[in-house]
Amino acid sequence: MHKEELITLHQMLFNIKDYFESINPDLKFAQYYSLKILPNQTHKSKMEHKYAIFVLGNELANAMKDVEFSASGRISARMKELAEKTLKEMEYSQ
């Protein structure tokens, strides 16, 4: 995926996060917020946005579990795996 496409996906997931926060103010996306990588920060690297996508995807899937979507547990686990893989790639490339 190109960086622009990743940023667009990041923005879409960010909008979904905002929706979940609006319907459940108790939800915390602590891991995502700790990254300090937002979709509008185009100066961040492609890998940073990719990592943020997987971290946010994991937290969104966990939030969906609370609403009882059956496949969200598997999605959460896969997003966590992809986030860990991307983090290793980021560390290796530095």
SEFIZA-3560 file (N, C-alpha, C; in Angstrom, 3 decimals):
REM SEFIZA-3560
<numar><xx>0.833</xx><yy>-1.172</yy><zz>0.000</zz><atom>N</atom></numar>
<numar><xx>0.000</xx><yy>0.000</yy><zz>0.000</zz><atom>CA</atom></numar>
<numar><xx>0.885</xx><yy>1.246</yy><zz>0.000</zz><atom>C</atom></numar>
<numar><xx>0.439</xx><yy>2.260</yy><zz>-0.682</zz><atom>N</atom></numar>
<numar><xx>1.156</xx><yy>3.532</yy><zz>-0.688</zz><atom>CA</atom></numar>
<numar><xx>0.858</xx><yy>4.302</yy><zz>0.594</zz><atom>C</atom></numar>
<numar><xx>1.723</xx><yy>5.224</yy><zz>0.941</zz><atom>N</atom></numar>
<numar><xx>1.564</xx><yy>5.997</yy><zz>2.170</zz><atom>CA</atom></numar>
<numar><xx>0.225</xx><yy>6.721</yy><zz>2.193</zz><atom>C</atom></numar>
<numar><xx>-0.162</xx><yy>7.306</yy><zz>1.068</zz><atom>N</atom></numar>
<numar><xx>-1.430</xx><yy>8.045</yy><zz>1.027</zz><atom>CA</atom></numar>
<numar><xx>-2.619</xx><yy>7.122</yy><zz>1.322</zz><atom>C</atom></numar>
<numar><xx>-2.559</xx><yy>5.902</yy><zz>0.828</zz><atom>N</atom></numar>
<numar><xx>-3.631</xx><yy>4.934</yy><zz>1.081</zz><atom>CA</atom></numar>
<numar><xx>-3.656</xx><yy>4.532</yy><zz>2.552</zz><atom>C</atom></numar>
<numar><xx>-2.485</xx><yy>4.354</yy><zz>3.144</zz><atom>N</atom></numar>
<numar><xx>-2.425</xx><yy>4.028</yy><zz>4.566</zz><atom>CA</atom></numar>
<numar><xx>-2.983</xx><yy>5.160</yy><zz>5.413</zz><atom>C</atom></numar>
<numar><xx>-2.673</xx><yy>6.385</yy><zz>5.034</zz><atom>N</atom></numar>
<numar><xx>-3.197</xx><yy>7.535</yy><zz>5.782</zz><atom>CA</atom></numar>
<numar><xx>-4.718</xx><yy>7.603</yy><zz>5.657</zz><atom>C</atom></numar>
<numar><xx>-5.240</xx><yy>7.300</yy><zz>4.487</zz><atom>N</atom></numar>
<numar><xx>-6.699</xx><yy>7.284</yy><zz>4.298</zz><atom>CA</atom></numar>
<numar><xx>-7.339</xx><yy>6.204</yy><zz>5.174</zz><atom>C</atom></numar>
<numar><xx>-6.742</xx><yy>5.022</yy><zz>5.196</zz><atom>N</atom></numar>
<numar><xx>-7.251</xx><yy>3.945</yy><zz>6.059</zz><atom>CA</atom></numar>
<numar><xx>-7.147</xx><yy>4.343</yy><zz>7.519</zz><atom>C</atom></numar>
<numar><xx>-6.039</xx><yy>4.948</yy><zz>7.893</zz><atom>N</atom></numar>
<numar><xx>-5.851</xx><yy>5.421</yy><zz>9.261</zz><atom>CA</atom></numar>
<numar><xx>-6.971</xx><yy>6.399</yy><zz>9.634</zz><atom>C</atom></numar>
<numar><xx>-7.299</xx><yy>7.311</yy><zz>8.718</zz><atom>N</atom></numar>
<numar><xx>-8.367</xx><yy>8.284</yy><zz>8.977</zz><atom>CA</atom></numar>
<numar><xx>-9.712</xx><yy>7.587</yy><zz>9.148</zz><atom>C</atom></numar>
<numar><xx>-9.990</xx><yy>6.589</yy><zz>8.326</zz><atom>N</atom></numar>
<numar><xx>-11.260</xx><yy>5.859</yy><zz>8.452</zz><atom>CA</atom></numar>
<numar><xx>-11.360</xx><yy>5.169</yy><zz>9.814</zz><atom>C</atom></numar>
<numar><xx>-10.295</xx><yy>4.509</yy><zz>10.219</zz><atom>N</atom></numar>
<numar><xx>-10.308</xx><yy>3.845</yy><zz>11.526</zz><atom>CA</atom></numar>
<numar><xx>-10.416</xx><yy>4.866</yy><zz>12.656</zz><atom>C</atom></numar>
<numar><xx>-9.780</xx><yy>6.002</yy><zz>12.478</zz><atom>N</atom></numar>
<numar><xx>-9.864</xx><yy>7.080</yy><zz>13.462</zz><atom>CA</atom></numar>
<numar><xx>-11.313</xx><yy>7.554</yy><zz>13.607</zz><atom>C</atom></numar>
<numar><xx>-12.020</xx><yy>7.671</yy><zz>12.487</zz><atom>N</atom></numar>
<numar><xx>-13.433</xx><yy>8.075</yy><zz>12.527</zz><atom>CA</atom></numar>
<numar><xx>-14.280</xx><yy>7.025</yy><zz>13.233</zz><atom>C</atom></numar>
<numar><xx>-13.984</xx><yy>5.762</yy><zz>13.026</zz><atom>N</atom></numar>
<numar><xx>-14.705</xx><yy>4.688</yy><zz>13.721</zz><atom>CA</atom></numar>
<numar><xx>-14.426</xx><yy>4.773</yy><zz>15.220</zz><atom>C</atom></numar>
<numar><xx>-13.169</xx><yy>5.034</yy><zz>15.579</zz><atom>N</atom></numar>
<numar><xx>-12.807</xx><yy>5.208</yy><zz>16.987</zz><atom>CA</atom></numar>
<numar><xx>-13.627</xx><yy>6.343</yy><zz>17.600</zz><atom>C</atom></numar>
<numar><xx>-13.711</xx><yy>7.465</yy><zz>16.892</zz><atom>N</atom></numar>
<numar><xx>-14.502</xx><yy>8.601</yy><zz>17.377</zz><atom>CA</atom></numar>
<numar><xx>-15.955</xx><yy>8.200</yy><zz>17.600</zz><atom>C</atom></numar>
<numar><xx>-16.505</xx><yy>7.404</yy><zz>16.685</zz><atom>N</atom></numar>
<numar><xx>-17.889</xx><yy>6.950</yy><zz>16.832</zz><atom>CA</atom></numar>
<numar><xx>-18.043</xx><yy>6.104</yy><zz>18.097</zz><atom>C</atom></numar>
<numar><xx>-17.147</xx><yy>5.141</yy><zz>18.291</zz><atom>N</atom></numar>
<numar><xx>-17.230</xx><yy>4.291</yy><zz>19.479</zz><atom>CA</atom></numar>
<numar><xx>-17.086</xx><yy>5.112</yy><zz>20.754</zz><atom>C</atom></numar>
<numar><xx>-16.204</xx><yy>6.106</yy><zz>20.741</zz><atom>N</atom></numar>
<numar><xx>-16.054</xx><yy>6.969</yy><zz>21.914</zz><atom>CA</atom></numar>
<numar><xx>-17.320</xx><yy>7.788</yy><zz>22.167</zz><atom>C</atom></numar>
<numar><xx>-18.028</xx><yy>8.167</yy><zz>21.096</zz><atom>N</atom></numar>
<numar><xx>-19.240</xx><yy>8.965</yy><zz>21.277</zz><atom>CA</atom></numar>
<numar><xx>-20.383</xx><yy>8.142</yy><zz>21.860</zz><atom>C</atom></numar>
<numar><xx>-20.432</xx><yy>6.852</yy><zz>21.538</zz><atom>N</atom></numar>
<numar><xx>-21.509</xx><yy>6.024</yy><zz>22.090</zz><atom>CA</atom></numar>
<numar><xx>-21.142</xx><yy>5.389</yy><zz>23.428</zz><atom>C</atom></numar>
<numar><xx>-19.843</xx><yy>5.355</yy><zz>23.731</zz><atom>N</atom></numar>
<numar><xx>-19.396</xx><yy>4.799</yy><zz>25.006</zz><atom>CA</atom></numar>
<numar><xx>-18.193</xx><yy>5.598</yy><zz>25.507</zz><atom>C</atom></numar>
<numar><xx>-18.449</xx><yy>6.651</yy><zz>26.276</zz><atom>N</atom></numar>
<numar><xx>-17.360</xx><yy>7.513</yy><zz>26.760</zz><atom>CA</atom></numar>
<numar><xx>-16.365</xx><yy>6.788</yy><zz>27.668</zz><atom>C</atom></numar>
<numar><xx>-16.725</xx><yy>5.610</yy><zz>28.160</zz><atom>N</atom></numar>
<numar><xx>-15.814</xx><yy>4.860</yy><zz>29.029</zz><atom>CA</atom></numar>
<numar><xx>-14.708</xx><yy>4.156</yy><zz>28.249</zz><atom>C</atom></numar>
<numar><xx>-14.868</xx><yy>4.055</yy><zz>26.939</zz><atom>N</atom></numar>
<numar><xx>-13.832</xx><yy>3.404</yy><zz>26.136</zz><atom>CA</atom></numar>
<numar><xx>-12.559</xx><yy>4.236</yy><zz>26.149</zz><atom>C</atom></numar>
<numar><xx>-11.469</xx><yy>3.552</yy><zz>26.325</zz><atom>N</atom></numar>
<numar><xx>-10.160</xx><yy>4.209</yy><zz>26.300</zz><atom>CA</atom></numar>
<numar><xx>-9.325</xx><yy>3.518</yy><zz>25.235</zz><atom>C</atom></numar>
<numar><xx>-8.710</xx><yy>4.285</yy><zz>24.409</zz><atom>N</atom></numar>
<numar><xx>-7.821</xx><yy>3.766</yy><zz>23.371</zz><atom>CA</atom></numar>
<numar><xx>-6.393</xx><yy>4.147</yy><zz>23.766</zz><atom>C</atom></numar>
<numar><xx>-5.987</xx><yy>3.668</yy><zz>24.931</zz><atom>N</atom></numar>
<numar><xx>-4.733</xx><yy>4.091</yy><zz>25.555</zz><atom>CA</atom></numar>
<numar><xx>-3.509</xx><yy>3.772</yy><zz>24.704</zz><atom>C</atom></numar>
<numar><xx>-3.447</xx><yy>2.567</yy><zz>24.169</zz><atom>N</atom></numar>
<numar><xx>-2.281</xx><yy>2.208</yy><zz>23.351</zz><atom>CA</atom></numar>
<numar><xx>-2.184</xx><yy>3.112</yy><zz>22.131</zz><atom>C</atom></numar>
<numar><xx>-3.304</xx><yy>3.322</yy><zz>21.478</zz><atom>N</atom></numar>
<numar><xx>-3.312</xx><yy>4.167</yy><zz>20.283</zz><atom>CA</atom></numar>
<numar><xx>-2.890</xx><yy>5.593</yy><zz>20.625</zz><atom>C</atom></numar>
<numar><xx>-3.493</xx><yy>6.173</yy><zz>21.670</zz><atom>N</atom></numar>
<numar><xx>-3.173</xx><yy>7.554</yy><zz>22.025</zz><atom>CA</atom></numar>
<numar><xx>-1.715</xx><yy>7.695</yy><zz>22.453</zz><atom>C</atom></numar>
<numar><xx>-1.155</xx><yy>6.652</yy><zz>23.059</zz><atom>N</atom></numar>
<numar><xx>0.241</xx><yy>6.737</yy><zz>23.502</zz><atom>CA</atom></numar>
<numar><xx>1.215</xx><yy>6.821</yy><zz>22.329</zz><atom>C</atom></numar>
<numar><xx>0.785</xx><yy>6.382</yy><zz>21.144</zz><atom>N</atom></numar>
<numar><xx>1.649</xx><yy>6.444</yy><zz>19.960</zz><atom>CA</atom></numar>
<numar><xx>1.892</xx><yy>7.874</yy><zz>19.499</zz><atom>C</atom></numar>
<numar><xx>0.891</xx><yy>8.725</yy><zz>19.723</zz><atom>N</atom></numar>
<numar><xx>0.957</xx><yy>10.127</yy><zz>19.264</zz><atom>CA</atom></numar>
<numar><xx>1.165</xx><yy>10.195</yy><zz>17.743</zz><atom>C</atom></numar>
<numar><xx>0.438</xx><yy>9.336</yy><zz>17.032</zz><atom>N</atom></numar>
<numar><xx>0.456</xx><yy>9.329</yy><zz>15.565</zz><atom>CA</atom></numar>
<numar><xx>-0.989</xx><yy>9.468</yy><zz>15.102</zz><atom>C</atom></numar>
<numar><xx>-1.313</xx><yy>10.622</yy><zz>14.556</zz><atom>N</atom></numar>
<numar><xx>-2.667</xx><yy>10.883</yy><zz>14.082</zz><atom>CA</atom></numar>
<numar><xx>-2.683</xx><yy>10.866</yy><zz>12.555</zz><atom>C</atom></numar>
<numar><xx>-3.844</xx><yy>10.591</yy><zz>11.956</zz><atom>N</atom></numar>
<numar><xx>-3.924</xx><yy>10.520</yy><zz>10.493</zz><atom>CA</atom></numar>
<numar><xx>-3.495</xx><yy>11.798</yy><zz>9.779</zz><atom>C</atom></numar>
<numar><xx>-3.687</xx><yy>12.939</yy><zz>10.409</zz><atom>N</atom></numar>
<numar><xx>-3.342</xx><yy>14.203</yy><zz>9.755</zz><atom>CA</atom></numar>
<numar><xx>-1.852</xx><yy>14.540</yy><zz>9.853</zz><atom>C</atom></numar>
<numar><xx>-1.089</xx><yy>13.703</yy><zz>10.507</zz><atom>N</atom></numar>
<numar><xx>0.354</xx><yy>13.932</yy><zz>10.623</zz><atom>CA</atom></numar>
<numar><xx>1.070</xx><yy>13.253</yy><zz>9.454</zz><atom>C</atom></numar>
<numar><xx>0.991</xx><yy>13.896</yy><zz>8.317</zz><atom>N</atom></numar>
<numar><xx>1.541</xx><yy>13.309</yy><zz>7.094</zz><atom>CA</atom></numar>
<numar><xx>3.062</xx><yy>13.247</yy><zz>7.108</zz><atom>C</atom></numar>
<numar><xx>3.691</xx><yy>13.966</yy><zz>8.020</zz><atom>N</atom></numar>
<numar><xx>5.148</xx><yy>13.916</yy><zz>8.130</zz><atom>CA</atom></numar>
<numar><xx>5.636</xx><yy>12.629</yy><zz>8.789</zz><atom>C</atom></numar>
<numar><xx>4.725</xx><yy>11.909</yy><zz>9.451</zz><atom>N</atom></numar>
<numar><xx>5.103</xx><yy>10.621</yy><zz>10.051</zz><atom>CA</atom></numar>
<numar><xx>5.358</xx><yy>9.622</yy><zz>8.927</zz><atom>C</atom></numar>
<numar><xx>6.181</xx><yy>8.632</yy><zz>9.223</zz><atom>N</atom></numar>
<numar><xx>6.555</xx><yy>7.672</yy><zz>8.185</zz><atom>CA</atom></numar>
<numar><xx>5.411</xx><yy>6.718</yy><zz>7.852</zz><atom>C</atom></numar>
<numar><xx>5.553</xx><yy>6.082</yy><zz>6.725</zz><atom>N</atom></numar>
<numar><xx>4.592</xx><yy>5.069</yy><zz>6.276</zz><atom>CA</atom></numar>
<numar><xx>4.488</xx><yy>3.963</yy><zz>7.322</zz><atom>C</atom></numar>
<numar><xx>5.631</xx><yy>3.528</yy><zz>7.849</zz><atom>N</atom></numar>
<numar><xx>5.641</xx><yy>2.459</yy><zz>8.852</zz><atom>CA</atom></numar>
<numar><xx>4.946</xx><yy>2.885</yy><zz>10.143</zz><atom>C</atom></numar>
<numar><xx>5.109</xx><yy>4.149</yy><zz>10.524</zz><atom>N</atom></numar>
<numar><xx>4.445</xx><yy>4.633</yy><zz>11.737</zz><atom>CA</atom></numar>
<numar><xx>2.930</xx><yy>4.609</yy><zz>11.562</zz><atom>C</atom></numar>
<numar><xx>2.449</xx><yy>5.016</yy><zz>10.403</zz><atom>N</atom></numar>
<numar><xx>1.006</xx><yy>4.976</yy><zz>10.147</zz><atom>CA</atom></numar>
<numar><xx>0.521</xx><yy>3.524</yy><zz>10.096</zz><atom>C</atom></numar>
<numar><xx>1.297</xx><yy>2.656</yy><zz>9.490</zz><atom>N</atom></numar>
<numar><xx>0.931</xx><yy>1.239</yy><zz>9.420</zz><atom>CA</atom></numar>
<numar><xx>0.820</xx><yy>0.657</yy><zz>10.832</zz><atom>C</atom></numar>
<numar><xx>1.778</xx><yy>0.963</yy><zz>11.675</zz><atom>N</atom></numar>
<numar><xx>1.752</xx><yy>0.490</yy><zz>13.058</zz><atom>CA</atom></numar>
<numar><xx>0.537</xx><yy>1.045</yy><zz>13.795</zz><atom>C</atom></numar>
<numar><xx>0.268</xx><yy>2.335</yy><zz>13.612</zz><atom>N</atom></numar>
<numar><xx>-0.885</xx><yy>2.954</yy><zz>14.270</zz><atom>CA</atom></numar>
<numar><xx>-2.192</xx><yy>2.292</yy><zz>13.822</zz><atom>C</atom></numar>
<numar><xx>-2.273</xx><yy>1.929</yy><zz>12.554</zz><atom>N</atom></numar>
<numar><xx>-3.462</xx><yy>1.257</yy><zz>12.026</zz><atom>CA</atom></numar>
<numar><xx>-3.693</xx><yy>-0.069</yy><zz>12.741</zz><atom>C</atom></numar>
<numar><xx>-2.629</xx><yy>-0.852</yy><zz>12.905</zz><atom>N</atom></numar>
<numar><xx>-2.784</xx><yy>-2.154</yy><zz>13.547</zz><atom>CA</atom></numar>
<numar><xx>-3.099</xx><yy>-2.025</yy><zz>15.042</zz><atom>C</atom></numar>
<numar><xx>-2.472</xx><yy>-1.068</yy><zz>15.703</zz><atom>N</atom></numar>
<numar><xx>-2.765</xx><yy>-0.851</yy><zz>17.122</zz><atom>CA</atom></numar>
<numar><xx>-4.211</xx><yy>-0.388</yy><zz>17.286</zz><atom>C</atom></numar>
<numar><xx>-4.622</xx><yy>0.569</yy><zz>16.465</zz><atom>N</atom></numar>
<numar><xx>-5.996</xx><yy>1.059</yy><zz>16.541</zz><atom>CA</atom></numar>
<numar><xx>-6.985</xx><yy>-0.037</yy><zz>16.157</zz><atom>C</atom></numar>
<numar><xx>-6.662</xx><yy>-0.812</yy><zz>15.134</zz><atom>N</atom></numar>
<numar><xx>-7.531</xx><yy>-1.926</yy><zz>14.740</zz><atom>CA</atom></numar>
<numar><xx>-7.721</xx><yy>-2.918</yy><zz>15.865</zz><atom>C</atom></numar>
<numar><xx>-6.652</xx><yy>-3.202</yy><zz>16.600</zz><atom>N</atom></numar>
<numar><xx>-6.733</xx><yy>-4.111</yy><zz>17.744</zz><atom>CA</atom></numar>
<numar><xx>-7.660</xx><yy>-3.541</yy><zz>18.814</zz><atom>C</atom></numar>
<numar><xx>-7.478</xx><yy>-2.265</yy><zz>19.121</zz><atom>N</atom></numar>
<numar><xx>-8.319</xx><yy>-1.662</yy><zz>20.157</zz><atom>CA</atom></numar>
<numar><xx>-9.774</xx><yy>-1.530</yy><zz>19.711</zz><atom>C</atom></numar>
<numar><xx>-10.000</xx><yy>-1.267</yy><zz>18.436</zz><atom>N</atom></numar>
<numar><xx>-11.380</xx><yy>-1.228</yy><zz>17.931</zz><atom>CA</atom></numar>
<numar><xx>-12.031</xx><yy>-2.601</yy><zz>18.020</zz><atom>C</atom></numar>
<numar><xx>-11.277</xx><yy>-3.640</yy><zz>17.665</zz><atom>N</atom></numar>
<numar><xx>-11.819</xx><yy>-5.001</yy><zz>17.752</zz><atom>CA</atom></numar>
<numar><xx>-12.152</xx><yy>-5.348</yy><zz>19.197</zz><atom>C</atom></numar>
<numar><xx>-11.318</xx><yy>-4.914</yy><zz>20.124</zz><atom>N</atom></numar>
<numar><xx>-11.614</xx><yy>-5.148</yy><zz>21.543</zz><atom>CA</atom></numar>
<numar><xx>-12.867</xx><yy>-4.396</yy><zz>21.963</zz><atom>C</atom></numar>
<numar><xx>-13.047</xx><yy>-3.186</yy><zz>21.456</zz><atom>N</atom></numar>
<numar><xx>-14.255</xx><yy>-2.417</yy><zz>21.769</zz><atom>CA</atom></numar>
<numar><xx>-15.485</xx><yy>-3.099</yy><zz>21.184</zz><atom>C</atom></numar>
<numar><xx>-15.335</xx><yy>-3.693</yy><zz>20.007</zz><atom>N</atom></numar>
<numar><xx>-16.455</xx><yy>-4.388</yy><zz>19.368</zz><atom>CA</atom></numar>
<numar><xx>-16.851</xx><yy>-5.641</yy><zz>20.150</zz><atom>C</atom></numar>
<numar><xx>-15.908</xx><yy>-6.260</yy><zz>20.824</zz><atom>N</atom></numar>
<numar><xx>-16.238</xx><yy>-7.444</yy><zz>21.626</zz><atom>CA</atom></numar>
<numar><xx>-17.281</xx><yy>-7.107</yy><zz>22.671</zz><atom>C</atom></numar>
<numar><xx>-17.185</xx><yy>-5.887</yy><zz>23.201</zz><atom>N</atom></numar>
<numar><xx>-18.141</xx><yy>-5.455</yy><zz>24.222</zz><atom>CA</atom></numar>
<numar><xx>-19.554</xx><yy>-5.311</yy><zz>23.670</zz><atom>C</atom></numar>
<numar><xx>-19.666</xx><yy>-5.130</yy><zz>22.345</zz><atom>N</atom></numar>
<numar><xx>-20.969</xx><yy>-4.996</yy><zz>21.706</zz><atom>CA</atom></numar>
<numar><xx>-21.431</xx><yy>-6.361</yy><zz>21.167</zz><atom>C</atom></numar>
<numar><xx>-20.603</xx><yy>-7.368</yy><zz>21.366</zz><atom>N</atom></numar>
<numar><xx>-20.901</xx><yy>-8.757</yy><zz>21.029</zz><atom>CA</atom></numar>
<numar><xx>-20.916</xx><yy>-9.070</yy><zz>19.542</zz><atom>C</atom></numar>
<numar><xx>-19.944</xx><yy>-8.588</yy><zz>18.822</zz><atom>N</atom></numar>
<numar><xx>-19.739</xx><yy>-9.046</yy><zz>17.455</zz><atom>CA</atom></numar>
<numar><xx>-18.879</xx><yy>-10.300</yy><zz>17.555</zz><atom>C</atom></numar>
<numar><xx>-19.325</xx><yy>-11.402</yy><zz>16.988</zz><atom>N</atom></numar>
<numar><xx>-18.692</xx><yy>-12.696</yy><zz>17.219</zz><atom>CA</atom></numar>
<numar><xx>-17.257</xx><yy>-12.804</yy><zz>16.716</zz><atom>C</atom></numar>
<numar><xx>-16.929</xx><yy>-12.236</yy><zz>15.599</zz><atom>N</atom></numar>
<numar><xx>-15.594</xx><yy>-12.416</yy><zz>15.025</zz><atom>CA</atom></numar>
<numar><xx>-14.574</xx><yy>-11.419</yy><zz>15.556</zz><atom>C</atom></numar>
<numar><xx>-14.995</xx><yy>-10.499</yy><zz>16.390</zz><atom>N</atom></numar>
<numar><xx>-14.091</xx><yy>-9.437</yy><zz>16.807</zz><atom>CA</atom></numar>
<numar><xx>-12.913</xx><yy>-9.940</yy><zz>17.633</zz><atom>C</atom></numar>
<numar><xx>-13.071</xx><yy>-11.040</yy><zz>18.344</zz><atom>N</atom></numar>
<numar><xx>-11.964</xx><yy>-11.604</yy><zz>19.109</zz><atom>CA</atom></numar>
<numar><xx>-10.834</xx><yy>-12.046</yy><zz>18.202</zz><atom>C</atom></numar>
<numar><xx>-11.169</xx><yy>-12.693</yy><zz>17.108</zz><atom>N</atom></numar>
<numar><xx>-10.158</xx><yy>-13.125</yy><zz>16.142</zz><atom>CA</atom></numar>
<numar><xx>-9.518</xx><yy>-11.928</yy><zz>15.455</zz><atom>C</atom></numar>
<numar><xx>-10.320</xx><yy>-10.915</yy><zz>15.163</zz><atom>N</atom></numar>
<numar><xx>-9.785</xx><yy>-9.707</yy><zz>14.537</zz><atom>CA</atom></numar>
<numar><xx>-8.790</xx><yy>-9.043</yy><zz>15.476</zz><atom>C</atom></numar>
<numar><xx>-9.135</xx><yy>-8.950</yy><zz>16.739</zz><atom>N</atom></numar>
<numar><xx>-8.262</xx><yy>-8.328</yy><zz>17.717</zz><atom>CA</atom></numar>
<numar><xx>-6.923</xx><yy>-9.052</yy><zz>17.786</zz><atom>C</atom></numar>
<numar><xx>-6.964</xx><yy>-10.372</yy><zz>17.848</zz><atom>N</atom></numar>
<numar><xx>-5.726</xx><yy>-11.151</yy><zz>17.927</zz><atom>CA</atom></numar>
<numar><xx>-4.867</xx><yy>-10.943</yy><zz>16.686</zz><atom>C</atom></numar>
<numar><xx>-5.478</xx><yy>-10.918</yy><zz>15.519</zz><atom>N</atom></numar>
<numar><xx>-4.723</xx><yy>-10.737</yy><zz>14.282</zz><atom>CA</atom></numar>
<numar><xx>-4.124</xx><yy>-9.335</yy><zz>14.201</zz><atom>C</atom></numar>
<numar><xx>-4.889</xx><yy>-8.319</yy><zz>14.601</zz><atom>N</atom></numar>
<numar><xx>-4.373</xx><yy>-6.955</yy><zz>14.596</zz><atom>CA</atom></numar>
<numar><xx>-3.179</xx><yy>-6.827</yy><zz>15.541</zz><atom>C</atom></numar>
<numar><xx>-3.255</xx><yy>-7.500</yy><zz>16.682</zz><atom>N</atom></numar>
<numar><xx>-2.136</xx><yy>-7.469</yy><zz>17.628</zz><atom>CA</atom></numar>
<numar><xx>-0.902</xx><yy>-8.108</yy><zz>17.001</zz><atom>C</atom></numar>
<numar><xx>-1.071</xx><yy>-9.243</yy><zz>16.334</zz><atom>N</atom></numar>
<numar><xx>0.049</xx><yy>-9.905</yy><zz>15.653</zz><atom>CA</atom></numar>
<numar><xx>0.668</xx><yy>-8.982</yy><zz>14.600</zz><atom>C</atom></numar>
<numar><xx>-0.183</xx><yy>-8.345</yy><zz>13.800</zz><atom>N</atom></numar>
<numar><xx>0.311</xx><yy>-7.458</yy><zz>12.746</zz><atom>CA</atom></numar>
<numar><xx>1.012</xx><yy>-6.229</yy><zz>13.318</zz><atom>C</atom></numar>
<numar><xx>0.508</xx><yy>-5.717</yy><zz>14.440</zz><atom>N</atom></numar>
<numar><xx>1.155</xx><yy>-4.574</yy><zz>15.086</zz><atom>CA</atom></numar>
<numar><xx>2.543</xx><yy>-4.962</yy><zz>15.576</zz><atom>C</atom></numar>
<numar><xx>2.655</xx><yy>-6.138</yy><zz>16.193</zz><atom>N</atom></numar>
<numar><xx>3.950</xx><yy>-6.600</yy><zz>16.690</zz><atom>CA</atom></numar>
<numar><xx>4.931</xx><yy>-6.813</yy><zz>15.538</zz><atom>C</atom></numar>
<numar><xx>4.461</xx><yy>-7.383</yy><zz>14.446</zz><atom>N</atom></numar>
<numar><xx>5.311</xx><yy>-7.603</yy><zz>13.275</zz><atom>CA</atom></numar>
<numar><xx>5.793</xx><yy>-6.270</yy><zz>12.705</zz><atom>C</atom></numar>
<numar><xx>4.898</xx><yy>-5.307</yy><zz>12.599</zz><atom>N</atom></numar>
<numar><xx>5.256</xx><yy>-3.997</yy><zz>12.057</zz><atom>CA</atom></numar>
<numar><xx>6.234</xx><yy>-3.279</yy><zz>12.969</zz><atom>C</atom></numar>
<numar><xx>6.054</xx><yy>-3.390</yy><zz>14.286</zz><atom>N</atom></numar>
<numar><xx>6.977</xx><yy>-2.774</yy><zz>15.222</zz><atom>CA</atom></numar>
<numar><xx>8.381</xx><yy>-3.349</yy><zz>15.039</zz><atom>C</atom></numar>
<numar><xx>8.471</xx><yy>-4.647</yy><zz>14.869</zz><atom>N</atom></numar>
<numar><xx>9.775</xx><yy>-5.283</yy><zz>14.630</zz><atom>CA</atom></numar>
<numar><xx>10.402</xx><yy>-4.768</yy><zz>13.340</zz><atom>C</atom></numar>
<numar><xx>9.587</xx><yy>-4.608</yy><zz>12.290</zz><atom>N</atom></numar>
<numar><xx>10.085</xx><yy>-4.055</yy><zz>11.026</zz><atom>CA</atom></numar>
<numar><xx>10.598</xx><yy>-2.640</yy><zz>11.217</zz><atom>C</atom></numar>
<numar><xx>9.878</xx><yy>-1.847</yy><zz>12.013</zz><atom>N</atom></numar>
<numar><xx>10.288</xx><yy>-0.472</yy><zz>12.264</zz><atom>CA</atom></numar>
<numar><xx>11.619</xx><yy>-0.446</yy><zz>13.006</zz><atom>C</atom></numar>
<numar><xx>11.765</xx><yy>-1.308</yy><zz>14.008</zz><atom>N</atom></numar>
<numar><xx>12.991</xx><yy>-1.360</yy><zz>14.779</zz><atom>CA</atom></numar>
<numar><xx>14.149</xx><yy>-1.840</yy><zz>13.930</zz><atom>C</atom></numar>
<numar><xx>13.892</xx><yy>-2.786</yy><zz>13.049</zz><atom>N</atom></numar>
<numar><xx>14.938</xx><yy>-3.330</yy><zz>12.179</zz><atom>CA</atom></numar>
<numar><xx>15.424</xx><yy>-2.295</yy><zz>11.181</zz><atom>C</atom></numar>
<numar><xx>14.508</xx><yy>-1.458</yy><zz>10.693</zz><atom>N</atom></numar>
<numar><xx>14.870</xx><yy>-0.492</yy><zz>9.661</zz><atom>CA</atom></numar>
<numar><xx>15.604</xx><yy>0.743</yy><zz>10.200</zz><atom>C</atom></numar>
<numar><xx>15.685</xx><yy>0.871</yy><zz>11.504</zz><atom>N</atom></numar>
<numar><xx>16.342</xx><yy>2.056</yy><zz>12.085</zz><atom>CA</atom></numar>
<numar><xx>17.804</xx><yy>1.858</yy><zz>12.240</zz><atom>C</atom></numar>
//
